[in-house]
Amino acid sequence: MGVVGERAVVIGGSIGGLAAAAALSRRFDLVTVLDRDELPETPRERRGIPHGMHPHALLIGGRLGLEELFPGLTEELVQGGAVPFDPGADALFVQMGAPRIRFATGMLGISLSRAYLESAIRERVRALPNVELRGRVAVSGLTGVPGRVTGVETGGGEPIAADLVVDATGHGGQSNRWLKRLALPAPEIATVKVGVGYTTLQPACGRLAYSSRSSPGDRATTATIPSPTVLQGTAVGGLRCPPTARLVSPAPGCGAGPLLSGR
């Protein structure tokens, strides 16, 4: 299948929106990505990603999907500092009061900051010749005619015509309300309740002391999994440190820092 339209517009320039833009670039003459945040050229936390400061690991399925869209991305991330790990061998999970049996899965996971992952993907998309990224552009609604969406309108009143509009703004998306405004049917919403929250405690000084020595039994991460009788879980990891480093203690003078919470 070749080109199917002149222009596609993606609302939201986070990882989902960037991946959508890369896929659409193969089918449209021009893809425009709009985001109300500034889209920085270096890894940096953004206001629109409030959970970005939490520790992150890229799930294997997500990594493989991104690798298909962006060949060589995994190696680029690891070369830039992401930490590779085998989730079966390098992570110790404690569940129902006992550790899970560790084994080599042969699968590759990577741990890295959300800002670094998004920045690497964004620069790949920015390099595509038929994709334009526009930061600090909010979308106020959809434009359309009876039975069809024809584009979007920005907060500044600029209409942008499109053959396809993708809303990648996440749980705060306004597409259903905008469709109703055009007398168009909105899709049904399916909700999967996870029932999990998380909190991250940062050292006040923002750094930890690591040992440069490691032994064959060292783990990259240790996690306690919640159970019906133990509702709280804990994860401790040093995945941002070099692969040979081992977390030993907070650096001298470190105290408890701010708590980051989310769902």
Backbone bond lengths (Angstrom), bond angles and torsions (degrees), N, CA, C in turn:
res aa  C-N    CA-C-N  psi(-1)  N-CA   C-N-CA  omega(-1)  CA-C   N-CA-C  phi
1 M - - - 1.459 - - 1.526 109.34 -
2 G 1.325 116.12 132.21 1.449 120.47 -179.95 1.515 111.64 -97.36
3 V 1.328 116.46 -146.00 1.459 122.28 -179.45 1.524 109.50 -69.89
4 V 1.344 115.89 133.98 1.469 120.10 -178.18 1.525 112.16 -114.66
5 G 1.335 118.23 -6.50 1.453 120.03 -179.71 1.510 111.38 -165.38
6 E 1.339 114.52 167.10 1.459 119.66 -178.39 1.524 112.08 -80.45
7 R 1.353 116.30 -44.38 1.458 117.71 -174.21 1.524 111.36 -145.16
8 A 1.324 115.27 138.64 1.461 122.74 171.21 1.520 107.72 -120.44
9 V 1.319 116.52 142.82 1.462 122.25 177.13 1.521 108.32 -117.06
10 V 1.328 116.15 130.25 1.462 122.25 176.27 1.519 107.61 -111.91
11 I 1.329 116.36 122.73 1.461 121.29 177.49 1.520 107.37 -93.61
12 G 1.325 116.85 114.85 1.459 121.02 -178.60 1.516 110.65 111.60
13 G 1.329 116.04 119.47 1.461 120.57 -176.27 1.511 113.51 -108.42
14 S 1.344 116.86 28.47 1.452 119.88 176.16 1.527 108.61 -84.63
15 I 1.335 117.49 -164.53 1.466 120.49 -173.21 1.520 111.33 -62.44
16 G 1.337 117.84 -43.12 1.462 120.37 178.62 1.513 112.46 -61.90
17 G 1.329 116.40 -44.39 1.458 120.32 179.61 1.515 112.85 -66.41
18 L 1.334 116.28 -38.97 1.467 120.32 179.16 1.526 111.09 -66.74
19 A 1.334 116.65 -41.09 1.459 119.82 177.92 1.526 110.57 -64.75
20 A 1.338 117.06 -40.63 1.459 120.47 177.25 1.523 110.95 -62.11
21 A 1.326 116.72 -41.05 1.464 120.46 179.88 1.521 111.28 -63.02
22 A 1.330 116.84 -40.45 1.465 120.13 179.02 1.521 110.88 -63.28
23 A 1.337 116.78 -42.30 1.463 120.04 179.41 1.529 110.96 -66.96
24 L 1.334 116.45 -41.82 1.464 120.26 -177.93 1.521 112.52 -70.78
25 S 1.330 117.21 -23.41 1.465 119.82 -178.55 1.528 111.82 -62.39
26 R 1.318 117.18 -19.16 1.461 121.31 179.24 1.518 112.20 -84.62
27 R 1.349 116.78 -9.27 1.467 120.28 -173.87 1.515 113.64 -124.26
28 F 1.341 117.50 -8.26 1.456 120.97 -178.47 1.526 110.00 -129.42
29 D 1.336 115.16 148.45 1.466 119.74 179.07 1.525 110.74 -63.63
30 L 1.338 116.58 -37.67 1.462 121.31 -177.96 1.524 109.21 -141.95
31 V 1.324 115.75 136.84 1.468 121.84 174.85 1.521 107.47 -122.68
32 T 1.325 115.98 126.50 1.461 121.78 179.74 1.524 109.33 -112.80
33 V 1.326 116.98 125.05 1.460 122.66 178.09 1.524 108.09 -106.70
34 L 1.330 116.40 125.52 1.457 121.91 -179.08 1.522 109.97 -116.34
35 D 1.331 117.05 134.30 1.459 120.68 177.09 1.521 108.46 -144.06
36 R 1.318 115.59 140.02 1.473 119.12 -178.90 1.519 112.46 -72.07
37 D 1.338 117.67 -21.08 1.459 121.83 177.21 1.527 110.51 -82.23
38 E 1.322 114.97 161.12 1.461 119.78 166.16 1.525 107.81 -68.46
39 L 1.331 116.70 139.29 1.465 121.93 178.20 1.522 107.89 -105.10
40 P 1.337 117.37 93.79 1.474 120.80 -171.77 1.524 112.08 -69.45
41 E 1.318 115.74 158.89 1.467 121.61 178.59 1.522 111.86 -92.98
42 T 1.322 116.99 -1.41 1.469 121.80 177.01 1.528 108.35 -129.20
43 P 1.342 118.21 159.29 1.467 120.10 178.30 1.525 110.93 -61.23
44 R 1.316 116.07 119.15 1.456 120.43 -177.76 1.521 109.43 -155.61
45 E 1.323 117.17 141.55 1.457 120.36 177.25 1.524 109.69 -65.12
46 R 1.354 115.44 146.19 1.458 120.26 -179.55 1.517 109.99 -121.14
47 R 1.323 115.75 151.73 1.461 121.25 179.59 1.528 111.09 -60.18
48 G 1.326 116.74 -35.58 1.456 120.79 -177.69 1.513 113.97 -75.12
49 I 1.333 118.62 -4.60 1.468 122.79 178.43 1.527 107.40 -122.02
50 P 1.340 118.03 73.89 1.464 119.75 -174.97 1.521 113.68 -65.69
51 H 1.338 118.02 -21.29 1.468 120.80 179.60 1.523 111.80 -90.50
52 G 1.325 117.43 5.78 1.453 120.81 -174.24 1.512 114.81 -63.39
53 M 1.340 117.98 -22.90 1.458 120.70 -177.82 1.525 112.76 -80.87
54 H 1.335 117.56 -12.53 1.462 119.57 178.05 1.527 110.19 -68.89
55 P 1.323 118.38 154.85 1.472 120.16 173.38 1.528 110.16 -61.02
56 H 1.312 116.82 143.81 1.460 121.56 -177.41 1.519 111.00 -131.40
57 A 1.306 115.31 146.07 1.465 122.54 167.79 1.517 106.87 -134.81
58 L 1.312 117.01 139.14 1.463 121.57 -178.84 1.520 108.73 -86.55
59 L 1.336 116.44 118.73 1.455 120.77 179.77 1.527 110.05 -61.81
60 I 1.321 115.30 150.93 1.461 120.51 -172.53 1.526 111.10 -61.87
61 G 1.338 117.55 -43.28 1.464 119.82 178.72 1.514 112.01 -60.99
62 G 1.329 116.42 -41.14 1.458 120.29 177.76 1.516 111.77 -65.80
63 R 1.323 116.03 -40.45 1.467 119.37 179.02 1.528 110.82 -62.27
64 L 1.335 116.93 -43.16 1.463 120.31 -179.26 1.527 111.02 -66.30
65 G 1.341 116.18 -38.92 1.456 119.48 177.79 1.520 112.16 -64.52
66 L 1.338 116.53 -43.22 1.456 120.16 178.43 1.527 110.90 -67.37
67 E 1.325 116.62 -35.93 1.467 120.19 179.04 1.526 110.57 -63.61
68 E 1.332 116.95 -33.82 1.466 120.71 177.90 1.522 111.00 -67.04
69 L 1.334 115.88 -38.69 1.471 120.13 178.21 1.522 112.15 -76.73
70 F 1.331 115.65 -36.22 1.464 121.39 -175.25 1.531 109.23 -127.80
71 P 1.315 118.57 81.62 1.473 120.69 -177.25 1.527 111.86 -55.99
72 G 1.337 115.47 134.75 1.457 120.51 179.23 1.508 114.06 86.95
73 L 1.351 118.26 2.03 1.462 120.61 -176.29 1.528 111.61 -64.59
74 T 1.341 117.46 -42.31 1.464 120.04 -178.35 1.521 110.94 -58.62
75 E 1.311 116.97 -48.53 1.466 120.41 -179.77 1.519 110.97 -62.51
76 E 1.324 116.71 -39.45 1.463 120.50 178.42 1.524 111.12 -61.78
77 L 1.338 116.84 -42.26 1.455 120.84 -179.54 1.528 111.23 -66.28
78 V 1.326 116.80 -43.36 1.464 120.38 179.44 1.523 110.72 -65.49
79 Q 1.314 116.77 -41.66 1.462 119.91 178.10 1.526 110.97 -62.30
80 G 1.326 115.71 -29.64 1.463 119.54 -179.51 1.516 114.70 -86.84
81 G 1.350 117.95 -1.53 1.448 119.67 175.66 1.511 116.45 126.87
82 A 1.355 118.58 -9.61 1.459 119.52 176.21 1.528 109.41 -63.64
83 V 1.323 116.70 146.86 1.458 121.58 -175.00 1.525 109.82 -101.72
84 P 1.335 118.19 118.28 1.469 120.55 177.61 1.522 111.01 -79.43
85 F 1.326 116.65 148.01 1.460 120.04 177.56 1.523 110.28 -156.25
86 D 1.325 114.49 154.13 1.462 121.85 173.12 1.528 106.25 -94.89
87 P 1.336 119.05 117.32 1.465 119.81 -174.43 1.520 114.05 -63.60
88 G 1.322 118.21 -21.45 1.459 120.20 178.92 1.506 113.34 -87.38
89 A 1.334 116.94 -32.86 1.460 121.20 -175.22 1.515 113.17 -99.40
90 D 1.316 117.75 -33.01 1.461 121.03 -172.87 1.518 113.54 -97.22
91 A 1.318 117.49 -3.63 1.458 120.91 178.82 1.527 109.07 -121.04
92 L 1.320 115.96 133.06 1.458 121.67 177.74 1.523 108.16 -104.32
93 F 1.336 117.06 114.55 1.452 122.48 179.49 1.528 109.67 -105.16
94 V 1.320 115.37 130.33 1.460 121.43 176.63 1.526 107.54 -110.82
95 Q 1.330 116.19 121.78 1.460 120.60 -176.99 1.530 109.33 -139.91
96 M 1.338 115.74 138.33 1.469 121.83 -178.97 1.530 111.34 55.07
97 G 1.343 116.08 34.29 1.445 120.99 174.67 1.514 116.09 84.05
98 A 1.321 117.81 5.09 1.469 119.95 -178.42 1.524 109.63 -142.15
99 P 1.339 117.34 148.23 1.473 119.64 178.37 1.515 111.36 -73.07
100 R 1.319 115.41 143.25 1.455 119.93 173.99 1.526 109.56 -71.10
101 I 1.311 115.83 152.07 1.458 120.16 176.14 1.522 108.77 -67.79
102 R 1.320 115.83 130.53 1.470 120.37 179.12 1.519 109.49 -90.16
103 F 1.335 115.29 142.23 1.459 120.53 178.35 1.521 108.54 -157.21
104 A 1.302 115.34 154.27 1.465 120.58 179.36 1.524 109.17 -78.43
105 T 1.323 117.04 121.15 1.465 121.38 -179.99 1.525 112.19 -89.91
106 G 1.338 116.27 -19.66 1.451 119.28 -174.35 1.517 113.01 76.41
107 M 1.339 116.29 4.80 1.463 121.17 179.71 1.527 109.69 -98.88
108 L 1.300 115.26 150.92 1.459 120.86 -176.03 1.522 110.66 -111.70
109 G 1.322 115.21 118.57 1.451 120.88 170.08 1.516 108.37 -109.85
110 I 1.324 116.93 159.90 1.466 119.86 176.31 1.519 108.90 -136.19
111 S 1.323 114.86 143.24 1.458 121.74 176.23 1.521 108.74 -112.00
112 L 1.321 115.42 135.94 1.461 120.96 -177.06 1.516 108.66 -165.19
113 S 1.296 117.39 170.56 1.459 119.45 177.86 1.522 109.54 -78.46
114 R 1.318 115.27 151.15 1.465 120.36 177.83 1.529 110.09 -60.94
115 A 1.322 116.88 -40.10 1.461 120.55 -178.35 1.526 111.38 -62.94
116 Y 1.332 116.83 -39.29 1.466 120.57 -179.60 1.518 111.05 -67.95
117 L 1.342 117.05 -43.93 1.463 120.55 178.74 1.521 110.91 -61.15
118 E 1.324 116.52 -49.06 1.455 120.08 -178.25 1.526 111.31 -63.50
119 S 1.326 116.91 -39.58 1.454 120.44 -179.72 1.531 111.53 -63.77
120 A 1.344 116.36 -42.07 1.468 119.93 179.96 1.526 110.90 -63.46
121 I 1.334 116.57 -42.23 1.466 120.06 178.68 1.520 110.29 -67.66
122 R 1.330 116.08 -42.00 1.464 120.03 -178.43 1.527 111.57 -60.59
123 E 1.334 117.02 -40.34 1.459 119.37 -179.92 1.530 111.02 -69.48
124 R 1.340 117.38 -33.08 1.464 119.81 174.39 1.534 110.13 -62.94
125 V 1.324 115.98 -44.08 1.470 120.02 -179.06 1.521 110.50 -69.86
126 R 1.321 116.32 -39.65 1.467 119.80 179.77 1.526 111.67 -60.27
127 A 1.339 116.75 -28.00 1.463 120.94 -178.73 1.526 112.76 -79.96
128 L 1.341 118.13 -11.69 1.459 120.00 179.27 1.530 109.13 -69.77
129 P 1.320 118.46 131.09 1.466 120.18 -171.92 1.524 114.83 -67.37
130 N 1.321 117.97 -23.51 1.468 119.78 -176.77 1.523 112.99 -111.04
131 V 1.342 116.23 23.15 1.465 120.82 176.75 1.524 108.88 -121.52
132 E 1.329 116.05 132.76 1.462 120.50 174.96 1.522 109.30 -119.40
133 L 1.336 115.80 133.96 1.459 122.38 178.20 1.524 108.22 -105.84
134 R 1.335 115.91 126.01 1.457 120.62 -179.86 1.521 109.34 -123.32
135 G 1.319 115.77 107.47 1.447 121.31 177.04 1.511 111.91 -88.62
136 R 1.336 115.35 164.46 1.465 122.84 -178.77 1.526 111.36 58.16
137 V 1.322 116.10 36.11 1.466 121.50 177.11 1.528 107.30 -126.70
138 A 1.323 116.17 108.37 1.458 120.45 178.00 1.524 109.31 -89.26
139 V 1.316 116.38 148.56 1.466 121.55 176.77 1.521 108.06 -104.31
140 S 1.320 116.13 128.82 1.469 120.72 -176.90 1.518 112.65 -99.99
141 G 1.337 117.19 -12.68 1.458 118.21 -179.96 1.508 112.02 171.90
142 L 1.338 114.11 178.11 1.455 121.83 177.16 1.514 109.49 -100.31
143 T 1.311 117.36 151.65 1.450 122.14 170.35 1.521 107.73 -107.28
144 G 1.331 115.82 153.90 1.452 116.89 -178.31 1.519 113.14 -175.09
145 V 1.301 114.22 174.97 1.458 124.69 174.94 1.522 105.94 -125.01
146 P 1.335 118.27 168.25 1.463 119.01 -179.01 1.536 112.79 -50.92
147 G 1.311 114.88 119.94 1.456 120.30 176.19 1.500 116.07 86.46
148 R 1.357 117.56 1.93 1.464 117.40 -175.42 1.519 112.41 -155.80
149 V 1.334 116.26 140.81 1.466 122.97 171.44 1.520 107.65 -86.80
150 T 1.338 116.35 133.61 1.471 120.18 -177.80 1.522 113.28 -114.61
151 G 1.340 117.70 -3.07 1.455 119.20 179.61 1.515 111.08 159.40
152 V 1.326 115.71 -157.81 1.462 121.84 179.83 1.517 109.49 -132.34
153 E 1.321 114.24 164.49 1.465 120.89 173.17 1.514 107.92 -124.47
154 T 1.324 117.16 131.36 1.453 120.70 -178.87 1.520 110.58 -82.03
155 G 1.339 115.20 168.00 1.448 119.91 178.27 1.512 113.10 -62.01
156 G 1.341 116.43 -22.15 1.461 120.62 177.62 1.511 113.41 -88.18
157 G 1.337 116.85 4.89 1.460 120.65 177.68 1.513 114.45 87.65
158 E 1.330 118.42 10.61 1.458 121.30 -179.72 1.527 110.52 -85.21
159 P 1.343 117.93 120.90 1.464 119.17 175.37 1.535 110.10 -82.99
160 I 1.318 116.86 137.05 1.464 121.60 176.94 1.518 107.59 -125.35
161 A 1.316 116.49 111.68 1.463 121.21 -179.04 1.521 109.94 -73.21
162 A 1.336 116.05 145.30 1.461 120.62 -179.46 1.522 110.18 -154.13
163 D 1.324 115.24 146.11 1.464 120.69 173.43 1.522 111.18 -81.65
164 L 1.343 116.47 -23.14 1.461 122.11 179.10 1.514 108.72 -146.04
165 V 1.325 116.54 136.08 1.462 122.01 175.94 1.530 108.05 -121.18
166 V 1.332 116.18 128.07 1.462 122.29 177.76 1.522 108.42 -114.18
167 D 1.331 116.70 124.65 1.463 121.13 175.85 1.521 108.24 -95.08
168 A 1.334 116.69 107.63 1.467 122.14 179.35 1.518 110.44 -115.50
169 T 1.344 115.99 35.19 1.463 119.74 -176.82 1.522 112.67 -88.41
170 G 1.328 118.56 -3.59 1.452 120.22 175.95 1.516 113.14 85.39
171 H 1.349 115.05 -154.65 1.467 119.63 -172.32 1.523 112.45 -66.58
172 G 1.325 117.89 -16.56 1.460 120.38 178.63 1.517 113.48 -91.99
173 G 1.326 117.68 10.96 1.465 121.28 -177.28 1.522 113.16 -63.10
174 Q 1.318 115.94 149.18 1.467 122.43 -177.21 1.527 112.49 -110.72
175 S 1.322 118.22 12.26 1.462 120.91 -172.79 1.525 113.18 -57.33
176 N 1.331 117.28 -43.35 1.463 119.32 -178.29 1.522 111.77 -61.05
177 R 1.318 116.10 -41.87 1.467 119.64 178.87 1.519 110.65 -66.47
178 W 1.341 116.66 -40.07 1.459 120.20 179.34 1.527 111.46 -66.29
179 L 1.323 117.21 -38.27 1.471 120.26 178.50 1.531 110.63 -64.84
180 K 1.315 116.92 -41.65 1.464 120.20 179.11 1.522 110.69 -63.40
181 R 1.326 116.19 -34.09 1.462 120.17 178.62 1.528 110.86 -63.81
182 L 1.337 116.31 -28.45 1.468 121.56 178.25 1.527 112.04 -94.19
183 A 1.330 116.47 9.70 1.465 122.32 -177.83 1.524 111.75 59.63
184 L 1.328 115.96 34.48 1.461 122.02 177.19 1.530 108.88 -108.14
185 P 1.328 117.59 146.80 1.478 119.28 -179.11 1.523 111.44 -68.44
186 A 1.313 115.55 139.94 1.465 120.90 176.86 1.528 108.86 -97.03
187 P 1.324 117.45 143.64 1.470 119.60 179.13 1.523 111.43 -67.09
188 E 1.322 116.15 152.50 1.454 120.42 176.33 1.524 109.62 -67.26
189 I 1.317 115.42 147.36 1.462 120.93 -179.75 1.522 108.87 -99.89
190 A 1.319 116.02 125.02 1.462 121.78 174.99 1.523 107.86 -106.00
191 T 1.318 117.77 125.17 1.449 122.76 -176.70 1.523 110.43 -114.88
192 V 1.308 116.06 128.73 1.460 122.04 174.66 1.523 106.94 -112.38
193 K 1.316 117.40 112.10 1.455 121.57 -178.20 1.526 109.61 -86.25
194 V 1.309 116.11 118.87 1.465 121.09 -179.09 1.517 111.15 -85.78
195 G 1.316 116.84 -36.76 1.455 120.50 179.60 1.513 113.94 70.06
196 V 1.324 117.33 30.99 1.465 121.71 -178.91 1.525 109.16 -126.36
197 G 1.307 116.06 130.83 1.458 121.56 171.78 1.513 108.52 -117.46
198 Y 1.305 118.05 168.54 1.456 120.26 -178.69 1.521 110.32 -148.87
199 T 1.305 115.25 152.05 1.460 122.82 179.39 1.514 108.82 -137.99
200 T 1.316 116.86 136.40 1.456 122.08 178.22 1.523 109.52 -116.47
201 L 1.310 116.75 130.97 1.463 121.81 176.23 1.512 108.85 -104.24
202 Q 1.316 116.02 120.24 1.454 121.11 179.29 1.521 110.26 -97.84
203 P 1.340 119.04 137.00 1.470 120.17 171.62 1.517 109.66 -59.28
204 A 1.332 116.34 142.15 1.465 120.16 -176.15 1.517 112.05 -59.18
205 C 1.348 117.09 -32.52 1.456 119.70 -177.46 1.524 111.34 -87.45
206 G 1.339 117.35 -6.29 1.455 120.44 176.11 1.512 114.71 76.74
207 R 1.347 118.51 13.75 1.458 119.02 179.75 1.524 109.69 -148.58
208 L 1.298 115.85 160.18 1.452 121.80 178.45 1.519 109.29 -126.94
209 A 1.312 116.51 157.15 1.463 120.48 176.06 1.523 108.63 -92.39
210 Y 1.322 116.81 136.24 1.446 121.98 -179.07 1.522 110.44 -123.23
211 S 1.304 115.65 150.98 1.447 120.87 172.53 1.516 109.00 -90.06
212 S 1.313 117.74 136.94 1.466 120.87 -179.67 1.521 111.61 -80.45
213 R 1.331 116.72 -7.09 1.454 120.04 179.83 1.530 109.48 -99.38
214 S 1.288 116.19 148.76 1.452 120.31 175.53 1.509 108.51 -141.96
215 S 1.308 115.30 155.49 1.460 120.61 178.63 1.520 108.62 -115.92
216 P 1.340 119.16 162.73 1.460 120.95 -176.33 1.514 114.39 -56.46
217 G 1.340 118.11 -25.11 1.454 119.56 -177.23 1.513 114.48 -91.15
218 D 1.323 118.73 2.35 1.454 120.90 -177.45 1.522 111.10 -64.35
219 R 1.320 115.41 142.61 1.464 120.80 177.23 1.524 109.20 -109.25
220 A 1.315 114.92 151.28 1.456 118.59 175.75 1.526 110.52 -79.18
221 T 1.328 116.86 -33.33 1.458 121.35 -176.36 1.512 109.76 -144.11
222 T 1.322 116.64 144.26 1.454 122.17 171.43 1.522 107.69 -122.84
223 A 1.324 116.87 131.33 1.459 120.67 -177.30 1.518 110.33 -136.16
224 T 1.337 115.41 138.00 1.462 122.13 172.19 1.521 107.38 -104.96
225 I 1.340 117.25 121.61 1.457 122.22 -174.33 1.527 109.72 -90.57
226 P 1.348 118.39 133.57 1.465 120.04 177.15 1.528 111.26 -61.55
227 S 1.327 115.95 154.15 1.460 122.21 178.27 1.523 107.60 -137.92
228 P 1.344 117.75 173.37 1.469 119.01 179.87 1.524 113.77 -57.06
229 T 1.326 117.28 -26.72 1.464 119.86 -179.35 1.524 112.87 -100.50
230 V 1.320 116.86 -19.19 1.470 121.84 177.84 1.519 106.93 -122.96
231 L 1.335 115.06 103.41 1.460 119.96 -170.42 1.516 113.44 -84.89
232 Q 1.306 118.21 -10.79 1.455 120.85 -179.37 1.515 110.09 -109.91
233 G 1.322 115.74 139.47 1.452 121.38 175.30 1.512 109.94 -119.51
234 T 1.317 116.51 163.64 1.454 121.79 -178.98 1.515 109.44 -137.47
235 A 1.298 116.46 139.76 1.467 121.22 174.43 1.513 108.30 -128.46
236 V 1.316 116.39 130.44 1.463 122.45 177.19 1.514 106.97 -125.68
237 G 1.309 117.24 125.27 1.457 118.64 -177.52 1.507 112.33 -148.54
238 G 1.300 114.45 153.74 1.448 121.26 175.59 1.512 109.72 -118.99
239 L 1.333 117.08 39.68 1.453 120.32 -171.65 1.527 113.87 -72.10
240 R 1.318 117.45 -10.08 1.461 118.13 176.93 1.526 111.48 -88.59
241 C 1.336 116.99 -10.92 1.453 119.39 -179.84 1.522 109.72 -86.00
242 P 1.327 119.12 169.33 1.460 121.08 179.03 1.519 110.85 -57.59
243 P 1.346 118.09 152.34 1.464 120.73 -176.94 1.519 113.51 -57.09
244 T 1.345 118.52 -26.48 1.465 120.80 -177.92 1.520 112.23 -91.98
245 A 1.325 117.39 -0.10 1.470 119.70 -176.50 1.516 110.56 -87.54
246 R 1.319 115.59 155.75 1.454 121.47 -178.72 1.529 108.38 -134.32
247 L 1.331 116.07 125.62 1.457 120.67 -179.50 1.521 109.95 -66.40
248 V 1.334 116.87 126.42 1.465 119.62 -179.86 1.522 112.69 -117.99
249 S 1.327 118.03 -37.31 1.462 119.07 -178.28 1.518 108.85 -171.84
250 P 1.352 117.35 161.74 1.456 119.02 170.51 1.527 110.16 -62.54
251 A 1.299 116.46 150.01 1.453 120.24 177.73 1.525 109.82 -64.95
252 P 1.329 117.46 154.63 1.469 120.53 -178.80 1.516 111.71 -54.12
253 G 1.316 116.16 134.29 1.454 121.23 177.76 1.503 114.05 87.56
254 C 1.346 117.35 -3.60 1.460 119.37 -179.23 1.522 110.28 -76.39
255 G 1.309 114.86 136.28 1.459 119.96 171.51 1.489 108.68 -122.71
256 A 1.317 116.52 -171.70 1.467 120.20 178.33 1.515 109.40 -71.19
257 G 1.301 116.81 135.99 1.448 121.37 178.53 1.520 110.61 -104.24
258 P 1.330 117.54 -161.68 1.470 120.91 -176.61 1.523 111.65 -69.55
259 L 1.316 115.31 148.21 1.459 121.50 174.35 1.521 109.39 -90.64
260 L 1.316 117.06 134.16 1.457 122.93 175.72 1.520 107.48 -112.46
261 S 1.323 116.86 126.13 1.465 119.85 -177.69 1.520 109.81 -122.65
262 G 1.324 115.44 157.29 1.453 119.77 178.30 1.509 110.78 -173.95
263 R 1.346 114.34 -176.64 1.459 121.18 177.14 1.519 108.87 -140.32
